[in-house]
Every structure is written in structure tokens, then in C-alpha cells.
Amino acid sequence: MKGSDKAYEIIRERLVGGHYKPGTQLKEEPLARELNLSRTPVRAALKRLVDDGLATADAGQGVHASQWTEADIDETFQLRLLLEPFAASLAAVRGGHELTQALRDSNTRMAQAIAAGDIAGIQAANSDFHRALVGACGAPRLRGMLETMIDMPIIVRSFYIATPAEHRQSLHHHEDLTQAVAARDGELARQVMQLHLRMAYMRFMAHRTEYRASAAGSGGV
């Protein structure tokens, strides 16, 4: 593994797991010493993390952990829980064959990415699935609100915390949603989406707690 990839993987895991408090400055030199690398690969890793939305860079201010508090996380998931099941129910009734096929295609790509351990591929297929459902709901204001949430950094982070078994469970929910759309059963789509999002929120918060406890026990920073 290249030095920049090593730095990226380690720092990303810390950011995703809540190891760094929101706003913590990620300084090249201390990180390079800690990881036994030069500053160049650390700099490249930090740039990738900024591109991922897991960190922010301001001119003259350095790189910082993204400002996502527990309240931000809770708000994002709770808003999706309120809005997206309704959008799924509308989409199931209105979407038809074209939506069903788009969802099946996303599920196929997600299954392939899970088998390959391709986290970015899993996240991309997941994003396409949810965007297809929201896009077919036929409610422009509802769609506008939800589209801003699907790829928020905190949602992207959840894919780097989840286990392969949890990714497969998420895919199973997607397959159930696809069946509801194929049957044009709006109520079933609403119920499955609500379960899907509740499980995602529960898993995300459990993993954050586990990671923080592990980091504290090992004396990590």
C-alpha cells in the first residue's frame, strides 16, 4: 500500500468513527510523525479527505475535521425518517416499470460492489437507488429537500463504518423496496423505507460509540 493510501485509510477511519472532534485541525507534520510517513503522502491523503467531504480546507486555516455534531447527525437521520418513507410510497405508486428497472440495476451494482469490497461503489449504487426513488415521487418540493440529504458527508461516512453483513442487509432492504415498487404497493414501500433508515441510523450510532470506546482504551487521539 502506498504511503498516501495508508494515511488516507487511517485518517478516514478516524474521521468516520468520530475519533476527531468536529473542527479539529489535521496538521500534516504531527500526522506524518505519528504514521511514520513524510508530509507529502499525508498532504495527498488530506486532500482526498477534503474531496470526500470528511474534512474541510480554508485558505490560511489548514485542514479540519468536518463540523458534524451529534445534533447534526440526529437531525439528518430524523428528517430522512420523516420524509423519505413518504417519498418512497409516492414513487411506488407512480414509478412503474422504468423505476423498477432502475432500482434493479442499482441493486445489481451494489451486490457486485459488496462482493468486491468496493465501499465507494456501494455508496454510489446506494445513492443512485435513493435518488431514483426520490426522483420518481412526483413531488418537487419533497424531492428538493431529500436530494440535499442523500449524499451529505455524514451519510457517506456510514458506508465506511458498516460491516459487509450490514451492507448485505441494506441491499436486502433495497430488494424489498424494489418488489414494493414493482407491485405498486405504496404502503409496503413506506414501511420498508422506514425500517431501512431506522436500521441505518441505529448501526451508525452504535459503531461510533464502539469506535470511540476503542480509541479511548488504546490511548488514541
Phi, psi and omega in degrees: 000132179295156180302319181293325178292319178299312180299317180300312183297317183291312182292321178299315180301320179293317180294315181296320183279358181080021181295323176259135175294148177306133179091353179299132179283133180258098187270133184301311188296310178298321179295320179299316178297314183298321183268000180058047180229168172280172182288334184298309178294327177294319178299317179296320179295318180296322178298318178298321180292326175294316178299326179285346183086006180274347177217165179235150179231127177238138182305123178079355183249352180082193181255136182228152172298137182303145184277079176241105179274170176301323179295321178298315181298312182298317181298316182298311181293321182293323177296318177297321179297326179284320191262319190288326175299323177295316178299319179296321179295320178294316182297321180299321181285325189260342192290313179074197187297319183300315178294315179305315181293321178297320179292319178297320178297318178298319179296321178297315180293324179293318178298318179295319180292322177297315180298327182271354184068028183268093185296317179299321178293321177298314181296319181295316179294321177299315179300315180298320180299308183292323178294323178296316178297310182296321181294337182263004186287339178075016180235096188303319181291319178296316179299317180299320179293317185285325182297334178284344184263334190300321182247026174300148182309322183291330176288318177301319181302324186301332181287335180275347178267325187296150176274164175304321179297322179289325174298319180293323177296319177299318177298321179300319176298319178299320180294322176295320177297320179297320177295321178296320178294316179300326180272356184055042180258094184295321182292320177296318178300319179298314183293317181294318179296321179297316177298315181304312183286324177297317179295320179298317180294315181299316180295317182299313182291324178295317180293323177298317180296316180297317183294318181295319180295319178296316181296320181293320181292331181270357181079015180291167179242000000 
